[in-house]
Amino acid sequence: MYLFGKTLVLLLLVQGLFLTQSTPSTSKTKIYIYAAASTRNAVDELIKQFPKQDNVQVSAVYGATSALARQIIDGAPATLFLSANKAWMQEVINADLITKHKNAFSNRLVIISSKKYATGVNITSATDIAKYIKNDRIAVAEISAVPAGIYSKQALKNLKIWDQLQNKLAQSANVRAALALVERGETPLGIVYQTDAKASPYVKLKWKIPNNVHAKIQYPLGIHKNVQDIDVANKLYNFFTSPKGLEIFSNFGFEPD
């Protein structure tokens, strides 16, 4: 009985070793795109249409560019970083974390209103913005760090209405949060990207802010130097600005750089 027990244990150990050695690994390489909140719809679609790679899972993390850049600098496992402005990409480059980068596409700022206010709002110039705000507020992304907010502040200053509106800003953590304020009718107007206006069925685009009153809105794309699979990372990086990738972003309102 004792010998039988030892033999059984030995057989089980050998069988376990055989199974361990012969079972192929099913773990997937995880590719994370850290992308500006304003690109969510387009990046989701791009991931869906990116040619499938064996044992590779592509996911996206969205947020304010400023927050994403800080997370990457602090060690977040980003593979690609899609920034909503060049300054925050430069911060990550300065931290020696980007191997290569390029401008992928551009965007523009617009004034939107909720459907609740849309009928009575007709904006044809900057002075109309202040007229419709009156004692209410205008939704914007946070103006000191979030790209959409930085661009909005530049625009309001150059349009000569900053003094009238600076105390009437409803600031949000990112541009999609600013969009949500307008969607819910909590503010009569908001400043967002034209891509956000196009993505929402709950707002109306009322005025395109002239491009010459703020810095050009460019979206640089970079590859993190510590990637698990550089071949797949390069394929995804190149897919962003391939004809198919640019078509996807164009469908969501982005413009060629």
Secondary structure by P-SEA (a helix, b strand, c coil): caaaaaaaaaaaaaaaaaaaaaccccccbbbbbbccccaaaaaaaaaaaccccccbbbbbbbccaaaaaaaaaacccccccccccaaaaaaaaaaccccccccccccbbbbbbccccccccccccaaaaaaaaccbbbbbccccccaaaaaaaaaaaaacccccccccccccccaaaaaaaaaaccccbbbbcaaaaaacccccccccccccccccbbbbbbbbcccccaaaaaaaaaaaccaaaaaaaaaaccccc
